[in-house]
Amino acid sequence: MSKITWQLATVTSIRPETPRVKSFTLSLPGFTPHLAGQHYDLRLTAEGGYQAERSYSVASPPEQTGEIELTVELVAEGEVSGYLFEGVAVGDPLEVRGPIGGYFVWRGEPAAPPLLLVGGGSGVVPLMAMLRHRQHLGLRTPAVLLFSIRTPEEVIYQAELEALTKEDPTFTLLLDYTRQAPTGWAGYQRRIDAALLAEVVARFATPPQCFVCGPTGLVESVANGLQAVGVATESILTERFGPTGG
Ligand SMILES: Cc1cc2nc3c(=O)[nH]c(=O)nc-3n(C[C@H](O)[C@H](O)[C@H](O)COP(=O)(O)OP(=O)(O)OC[C@H]3O[C@@H](n4cnc5c(N)ncnc54)[C@H](O)[C@@H]3O)c2cc1C
């Protein structure tokens, strides 16, 4: 067991995902392979010694060694996300420790049940690590990603998710626009409720393993909704990102 200690990573690339979301690739001197779904802690230290620490899920799959990708959404008046979003450039050092968390993880075992991934906003990040891991393993475990966003410009990893939809018939992307949908949109455009979840769960031939991640309000209502439509409690794993309902 390696001890999880702070290390100084270097930012090697920054990619805008949406107007309010960026992905950061960090090269790690002490890379430890993570499990899809785990996170890192990131610590900022001001000149006077004041420190702020936050958690960020790993977006990259375990197969991407030597570095991790973190995807950060700019939170209004957010101390750490604001600094990462506006104050960090390629070549900068960042202090991180991880990987952390052994509960909200998907190991990609070939006999694993099908996957129902439900994400709200940046809650899609650890779910993306699971999908990327699944791709690397060449698994065709049926997987549905139900992704709740407010508007079309908020779809993180859009191009990659659309490409995956095209190339893998066992993957289904269900976008749910809660505030404004694209013109002519025929898919979901309301908050996720039990009736919507019943439709999604009915797509599976065998009971799915559910991973739910995002703002606290969304996670709680989805977890309750899944139970209401008959999904076993032990098949619902949740990760709460923050206090607001987004
Ligand atoms: C296990 C774990 C993994 C996480 N992974 C990610 C990730 O991959 N990507 C990501 O962008 N974030 C992730 N988060 C959230 C992240 O840790 C921070 O909470 C977030 O970046 C806000 O921090 P901040 O310092 O910018 O805001 P703060 O200065 O802490 O807060 C500013 C304001 O925003 C509100 N707020 C705080 N957090 C959130 C939030 N998450 N959503 C909405 N409002 C919030 C606060 O109540 C406050 O009003 C994760 C959280 C956890 C616990």
The ligand as an SDF file (V2000), in Angstrom:
LIG
                    3D

 53 58  0  0  0  0  0  0  0  0999 V2000
  -15.3430   13.7320   -4.1920 C   0  0  0  0  0  0  0  0  0  0  0  0
  -15.5460   15.0520   -4.9270 C   0  0  0  0  0  0  0  0  0  0  0  0
  -15.1720   15.1390   -6.2540 C   0  0  0  0  0  0  0  0  0  0  0  0
  -15.3600   16.3430   -6.9580 C   0  0  0  0  0  0  0  0  0  0  0  0
  -15.0120   16.3940   -8.2790 N   0  0  0  0  0  0  0  0  0  0  0  0
  -15.2100   17.5240   -8.9720 C   0  0  0  0  0  0  0  0  0  0  0  0
  -14.8970   17.5860  -10.3770 C   0  0  0  0  0  0  0  0  0  0  0  0
  -14.4530   16.6090  -10.9870 O   0  0  0  0  0  0  0  0  0  0  0  0
  -15.1030   18.7620  -11.0260 N   0  0  0  0  0  0  0  0  0  0  0  0
  -15.6040   19.8660  -10.3740 C   0  0  0  0  0  0  0  0  0  0  0  0
  -15.7590   20.9230  -11.0290 O   0  0  0  0  0  0  0  0  0  0  0  0
  -15.9100   19.8400   -9.0600 N   0  0  0  0  0  0  0  0  0  0  0  0
  -15.7080   18.7060   -8.3390 C   0  0  0  0  0  0  0  0  0  0  0  0
  -16.0200   18.6790   -6.9990 N   0  0  0  0  0  0  0  0  0  0  0  0
  -16.4200   19.9240   -6.3340 C   0  0  0  0  0  0  0  0  0  0  0  0
  -15.1540   20.6720   -5.8810 C   0  0  0  0  0  0  0  0  0  0  0  0
  -14.5040   19.9300   -4.8600 O   0  0  0  0  0  0  0  0  0  0  0  0
  -15.4390   22.0730   -5.3010 C   0  0  0  0  0  0  0  0  0  0  0  0
  -16.4440   21.9670   -4.3250 O   0  0  0  0  0  0  0  0  0  0  0  0
  -15.8690   23.0680   -6.3680 C   0  0  0  0  0  0  0  0  0  0  0  0
  -14.8380   23.2280   -7.3510 O   0  0  0  0  0  0  0  0  0  0  0  0
  -16.1380   24.4420   -5.7140 C   0  0  0  0  0  0  0  0  0  0  0  0
  -15.0100   24.8820   -5.0340 O   0  0  0  0  0  0  0  0  0  0  0  0
  -14.6430   26.4220   -4.9880 P   0  0  0  0  0  0  0  0  0  0  0  0
  -13.5050   26.6040   -4.0400 O   0  0  0  0  0  0  0  0  0  0  0  0
  -14.4900   26.9620   -6.3690 O   0  0  0  0  0  0  0  0  0  0  0  0
  -15.9690   27.0860   -4.3860 O   0  0  0  0  0  0  0  0  0  0  0  0
  -16.1610   27.6100   -2.8870 P   0  0  0  0  0  0  0  0  0  0  0  0
  -15.3360   28.8440   -2.6780 O   0  0  0  0  0  0  0  0  0  0  0  0
  -15.9580   26.4460   -1.9370 O   0  0  0  0  0  0  0  0  0  0  0  0
  -17.7040   27.9670   -2.8930 O   0  0  0  0  0  0  0  0  0  0  0  0
  -18.2160   29.1220   -3.5720 C   0  0  0  0  0  0  0  0  0  0  0  0
  -19.7260   29.0730   -3.6190 C   0  0  0  0  0  0  0  0  0  0  0  0
  -20.1530   27.9870   -4.4330 O   0  0  0  0  0  0  0  0  0  0  0  0
  -20.9040   27.0210   -3.7050 C   0  0  0  0  0  0  0  0  0  0  0  0
  -20.3880   25.7060   -4.1330 N   0  0  0  0  0  0  0  0  0  0  0  0
  -19.3470   25.0310   -3.6170 C   0  0  0  0  0  0  0  0  0  0  0  0
  -19.1600   23.8810   -4.2860 N   0  0  0  0  0  0  0  0  0  0  0  0
  -20.0770   23.8380   -5.2550 C   0  0  0  0  0  0  0  0  0  0  0  0
  -20.3850   22.9220   -6.2740 C   0  0  0  0  0  0  0  0  0  0  0  0
  -19.7050   21.7730   -6.4520 N   0  0  0  0  0  0  0  0  0  0  0  0
  -21.4160   23.2140   -7.0950 N   0  0  0  0  0  0  0  0  0  0  0  0
  -22.1250   24.3450   -6.9510 C   0  0  0  0  0  0  0  0  0  0  0  0
  -21.8760   25.2590   -5.9960 N   0  0  0  0  0  0  0  0  0  0  0  0
  -20.8710   25.0060   -5.1550 C   0  0  0  0  0  0  0  0  0  0  0  0
  -20.6200   27.3200   -2.2500 C   0  0  0  0  0  0  0  0  0  0  0  0
  -21.7340   27.0010   -1.4360 O   0  0  0  0  0  0  0  0  0  0  0  0
  -20.3750   28.8160   -2.2600 C   0  0  0  0  0  0  0  0  0  0  0  0
  -21.6000   29.5200   -2.2770 O   0  0  0  0  0  0  0  0  0  0  0  0
  -15.8840   17.4700   -6.2920 C   0  0  0  0  0  0  0  0  0  0  0  0
  -16.2620   17.3670   -4.9410 C   0  0  0  0  0  0  0  0  0  0  0  0
  -16.1050   16.1820   -4.2770 C   0  0  0  0  0  0  0  0  0  0  0  0
  -16.5280   16.1040   -2.8260 C   0  0  0  0  0  0  0  0  0  0  0  0
  1  2  1  0
  2  3  1  0
  2 52  2  0
  3  4  2  0
  4  5  1  0
  4 50  1  0
  5  6  2  0
  6  7  1  0
  6 13  1  0
  7  8  2  0
  7  9  1  0
  9 10  1  0
 10 11  2  0
 10 12  1  0
 12 13  2  0
 13 14  1  0
 14 15  1  0
 14 50  1  0
 15 16  1  0
 16 17  1  0
 16 18  1  0
 18 19  1  0
 18 20  1  0
 20 21  1  0
 20 22  1  0
 22 23  1  0
 23 24  1  0
 24 25  2  0
 24 26  1  0
 24 27  1  0
 27 28  1  0
 28 29  2  0
 28 30  1  0
 28 31  1  0
 31 32  1  0
 32 33  1  0
 33 34  1  0
 33 48  1  0
 34 35  1  0
 35 36  1  0
 35 46  1  0
 36 37  1  0
 36 45  1  0
 37 38  2  0
 38 39  1  0
 39 40  1  0
 39 45  2  0
 40 41  1  0
 40 42  2  0
 42 43  1  0
 43 44  2  0
 44 45  1  0
 46 47  1  0
 46 48  1  0
 48 49  1  0
 50 51  2  0
 51 52  1  0
 52 53  1  0
M  END
$$$$
